[in-house]
Amino acid sequence: MGEDVITLSVALEFCKYDTQTQQTIFENHFHNPNYYSNDWRNLTAKEIVKRIEQQYSTDLSRYNFNKAECAGCAFNTNCYNLFPGEGDEGKCLNRVCLAERNRRFLVASCREIIEQYPDVELCRPQYGAVNEDVYAELSEQGYAVDTAERVYPFPECPEEPERLTDDDEESFAEAQAEYNEEMEEYRSQMDEIEQMLADGKARRIVKVTNNEIAFAYVPVRSDEEILSSPASKESADPRIKLLAQDKRNKEIAVERIVEDTKQLIRNTELPVSDFTAFEEKYMYYVMLSDLKREHYPNRRNKLD
């Protein structure tokens, strides 16, 4: 506050969280944000509260992994609440465990989606909150991660109204008419998007936010835009993407070979003895690749 980095209203919201969470939020979003989307310094207190709840909330109802073990966990606040509210799953007091469970669930779910839908690309939006740990792990496992500036979510399907016992016919008829209008607009939007996908004007992608995986679509640039940007042309070419993915797969294979070799050497007991004549020749043969050309014997002198 002394350096006017955060306002008083934001500081009052910070006080509701533990010291570690406060420090993490400040370092990632106020002191040294690593992405433009992570910079919260010019946001209002209301918007900051919303983003904190999305990214740092420990409310278990915001997470989609199997929480059967969480019900009786000592770190669940519901274990100390005699009368939890309906639908209240409690809050987790162990942020490390919560983040790890969420990461494992998102990685497994994303791999399942990619295997089930081979034509869907894994994409990281350039703007907006994303789970960087999940993208990093999937990239290490050999999955190609694309980055897009414009990512659009699919429209949400409206929910059909339910007739309640105390609803009169007029109120239900109004709700039903409103639902029909929203449903017609939803179908129109979906038909337009599906046509764009069929015509090659958009591509279907999957993105990973903090707590969930969502389908979205990315418009494909026009020929004029591609021609005006060589880098964009290369990134849009599927051959370039396949070559990049193949290169990454080979890098991972080499990394695993090196790691396996190190593990083999550590676990193998090597006999302590003098070099044999064969081992000495083999050692010199390996060293030849590092021999400088200036140290090669002169062929003319050798002939003399």
C-alpha positions in Angstrom: 0.0 0.0 0.0 2.9 2.4 0.7 3.9 2.2 -2.9 0.3 2.5 -4.2 0.5 -1.0 -5.7 -2.8 -2.1 -4.0 -5.6 0.0 -2.7 -7.3 -0.1 0.7 -10.3 -2.0 -0.6 -8.1 -4.6 -2.2 -6.0 -4.9 1.0 -9.2 -5.6 3.0 -10.0 -8.5 0.7 -6.5 -9.8 1.1 -7.0 -10.0 4.9 -9.6 -12.7 4.4 -6.9 -15.2 3.2 -3.9 -16.8 4.9 -0.4 -15.3 4.7 0.9 -17.7 2.1 -2.1 -17.1 -0.2 -1.6 -13.3 0.2 2.0 -13.6 -0.7 1.3 -15.8 -3.8 -1.4 -13.4 -5.1 0.8 -10.4 -4.6 3.9 -11.9 -6.3 2.0 -13.3 -9.3 -0.4 -10.5 -10.0 0.9 -7.2 -8.5 4.7 -7.4 -8.0 5.9 -9.2 -11.0 3.1 -10.6 -13.3 4.6 -12.9 -16.0 1.7 -12.5 -18.4 -0.5 -9.6 -19.4 -3.6 -11.5 -18.3 -2.0 -12.0 -14.8 -1.6 -8.3 -14.2 -4.3 -7.2 -11.7 -2.9 -3.8 -10.8 -5.5 -1.8 -12.8 -8.5 -3.9 -11.9 -11.3 -2.8 -9.5 -11.7 -4.5 -6.1 -14.8 -6.2 -7.3 -13.1 -7.7 -10.3 -10.1 -8.8 -8.1 -12.4 -10.5 -5.7 -14.0 -12.4 -8.6 -10.6 -13.5 -9.9 -9.4 -14.6 -6.4 -12.4 -16.7 -6.0 -11.9 -18.3 -9.4 -8.2 -19.0 -9.0 -7.4 -19.2 -5.3 -10.7 -20.3 -3.7 -10.5 -23.5 -1.6 -14.2 -24.0 -1.8 -14.5 -27.7 -2.8 -17.7 -27.1 -4.7 -15.7 -25.2 -7.3 -13.6 -28.3 -8.2 -14.7 -31.3 -10.3 -12.4 -34.1 -9.2 -13.6 -37.0 -7.1 -14.0 -35.6 -3.6 -15.1 -38.8 -1.8 -11.8 -38.8 0.3 -12.3 -35.1 1.0 -15.6 -35.7 2.9 -13.9 -37.1 5.9 -10.5 -35.4 5.6 -9.3 -33.5 8.6 -8.5 -30.5 6.4 -12.1 -30.2 5.3 -13.9 -27.4 7.3 -17.1 -29.4 7.2 -15.6 -31.8 9.7 -15.8 -29.0 12.3 -19.3 -27.8 11.2 -22.2 -29.5 12.9 -24.8 -28.2 10.5 -23.3 -27.6 7.0 -25.5 -26.0 4.5 -27.2 -28.0 1.7 -24.8 -28.6 -1.1 -21.9 -27.2 1.0 -18.9 -29.4 0.5 -16.6 -27.4 2.8 -13.3 -25.7 2.2 -9.9 -27.4 2.0 -7.3 -26.1 4.3 -4.5 -28.0 2.6 -3.8 -25.9 -0.6 -0.9 -28.2 -1.7 -3.1 -31.3 -1.7 -5.9 -29.4 -3.3 -3.8 -28.1 -6.1 -2.2 -31.6 -6.7 -5.5 -33.4 -6.9 -6.9 -30.7 -9.2 -3.8 -30.9 -11.5 -3.9 -34.7 -11.7 -7.6 -34.6 -12.6 -7.3 -32.0 -15.3 -4.3 -33.7 -16.9 -6.1 -37.1 -17.0 -9.3 -35.5 -18.3 -7.5 -33.6 -21.0 -5.6 -36.6 -22.2 -8.9 -38.6 -22.3 -10.5 -35.9 -24.4 -7.6 -35.6 -26.8 -7.6 -39.4 -27.3 -11.4 -39.5 -27.8 -11.4 -36.5 -30.2 -8.2 -36.6 -32.3 -9.3 -33.7 -34.4 -9.5 -31.4 -31.3 -6.4 -29.3 -30.6 -5.0 -28.5 -27.2 -4.8 -24.7 -27.1 -3.7 -22.1 -24.5 -5.5 -18.8 -24.8 -3.2 -15.8 -24.8 -5.5 -13.9 -22.5 -7.5 -15.1 -19.5 -6.9 -17.4 -16.6 -5.4 -20.8 -17.4 -3.7 -23.6 -15.5 -0.1 -23.2 -16.4 1.0 -26.4 -14.5 -1.4 -28.6 -16.5 -0.2 -27.1 -19.9 3.4 -27.6 -18.8 2.9 -31.2 -17.9 1.0 -32.0 -21.0 3.8 -30.4 -23.1 6.4 -32.5 -21.3 4.3 -35.6 -22.1 4.6 -34.8 -25.8 1.3 -33.2 -26.5 1.4 -30.2 -28.8 0.1 -27.0 -27.2 -0.9 -24.3 -29.5 -1.4 -20.6 -28.5 -4.2 -18.5 -29.8 -5.0 -14.8 -29.4 -8.8 -15.1 -30.1 -10.5 -18.0 -28.3 -14.3 -18.0 -28.2 -16.4 -20.3 -25.9 -19.4 -22.2 -27.2 -22.8 -20.7 -26.2 -24.4 -22.2 -23.2 -27.6 -24.2 -23.7 -30.5 -22.6 -21.8 -32.2 -24.6 -19.1 -35.8 -25.6 -19.5 -38.0 -24.2 -16.8 -39.6 -26.6 -14.3 -43.2 -26.3 -13.4 -43.5 -25.7 -9.6 -46.6 -26.4 -7.6 -47.1 -22.8 -6.6 -46.6 -21.4 -10.2 -49.6 -20.2 -12.0 -50.2 -21.0 -15.7 -49.4 -17.4 -16.8 -46.0 -17.3 -15.0 -45.0 -20.7 -16.4 -46.2 -19.8 -19.9 -44.0 -16.7 -19.8 -41.0 -18.7 -18.6 -41.6 -21.3 -21.3 -41.8 -18.6 -24.0 -38.6 -17.0 -22.8 -36.9 -20.4 -22.8 -38.1 -21.1 -26.4 -36.6 -17.7 -27.6 -33.3 -18.4 -25.9 -33.3 -22.0 -27.3 -33.9 -20.7 -30.8 -31.1 -18.2 -30.5 -28.8 -20.9 -29.1 -29.5 -23.2 -32.0 -28.9 -20.4 -34.5 -25.5 -19.6 -32.9 -24.5 -23.3 -32.8 -25.5 -23.8 -36.5 -23.4 -20.8 -37.5 -20.4 -22.1 -35.5 -20.8 -25.7 -36.9 -20.9 -24.2 -40.4 -17.7 -22.3 -39.7 -16.0 -25.5 -38.5 -17.3 -27.4 -41.6 -16.0 -24.7 -44.0 -12.6 -24.6 -42.3 -13.2 -21.0 -41.1 -12.7 -22.1 -37.5 -11.1 -25.0 -35.6 -12.4 -26.7 -32.5 -10.0 -26.6 -29.5 -9.9 -27.6 -25.8 -8.6 -25.2 -23.2 -7.7 -25.7 -19.5 -8.8 -23.1 -17.0 -8.0 -23.1 -13.4 -10.5 -25.8 -12.3 -12.1 -27.2 -15.5 -11.6 -28.2 -19.1 -13.8 -26.5 -21.8 -14.3 -26.8 -25.5 -14.0 -23.6 -27.5 -13.3 -22.5 -31.1 -10.7 -20.4 -32.8 -11.4 -18.5 -36.0 -9.0 -19.3 -38.9 -7.3 -16.3 -40.4 -8.1 -15.2 -43.9 -5.6 -15.6 -46.8 -4.8 -11.9 -46.6 -4.0 -12.1 -42.9 -1.9 -15.2 -43.4 0.1 -13.7 -46.3 0.7 -10.5 -44.4 2.1 -12.5 -41.4 4.7 -15.3 -42.3 4.8 -16.4 -38.7 1.0 -16.9 -38.7 1.2 -18.7 -41.9 3.7 -21.2 -40.5 1.6 -21.7 -37.3 -1.5 -22.3 -39.3 0.2 -24.9 -41.5 -0.6 -28.4 -40.1 2.7 -29.7 -41.5 4.6 -27.2 -39.3 2.6 -28.3 -36.3 3.3 -32.0 -37.0 7.0 -31.3 -37.5 7.1 -29.4 -34.2 5.3 -32.2 -32.4 7.7 -34.8 -34.0 10.7 -32.7 -32.9 9.3 -32.5 -29.4 8.7 -36.2 -29.3 12.3 -36.9 -30.3 13.5 -34.5 -27.6 11.5 -36.4 -25.0 12.8 -39.7 -26.3 16.4 -38.5 -25.9 15.7 -37.1 -22.5 14.2 -40.4 -21.4 17.2 -42.4 -22.9 19.6 -40.2 -21.0 17.6 -40.6 -17.8 17.4 -44.4 -18.2 21.1 -44.6 -18.9 21.9 -42.6 -15.8 19.6 -44.9 -13.8 21.3 -48.0 -15.3 24.7 -46.7 -14.4 23.7 -45.9 -10.8 22.2 -49.3 -10.3 24.9 -51.3 -12.0 28.0 -52.4 -10.0 31.0 -51.8 -12.2 34.1 -54.0 -11.6 37.2 -52.2 -10.4 40.1 -53.3 -12.6 42.6 -52.1 -15.1 41.6 -51.3 -18.7 41.9 -54.2 -21.1 43.5 -53.6 -24.5 40.0 -53.7 -26.1 38.6 -51.1 -23.6 41.6 -48.8 -24.2 41.1 -48.9 -28.0 37.4 -48.3 -27.6 38.0 -45.3 -25.3 40.4 -43.8 -27.9 37.8 -44.4 -30.6 35.1 -42.5 -28.7 37.6 -39.6 -28.1 38.3 -39.2 -31.8 35.1 -37.2 -32.2 36.5 -34.5 -29.9 39.9 -34.4 -31.6 40.6 -31.1 -33.3 41.5 -31.1 -37.0 44.8 -29.3 -36.2 45.9 -32.3 -34.2 45.4 -34.7 -37.1 48.8 -36.0 -38.5 49.8 -34.4 -41.7 49.2 -36.8 -44.5 52.2 -35.5 -46.5 54.5 -36.0 -43.6 53.1 -39.4 -43.0 53.9 -40.3 -46.6 57.4 -39.0 -46.3 
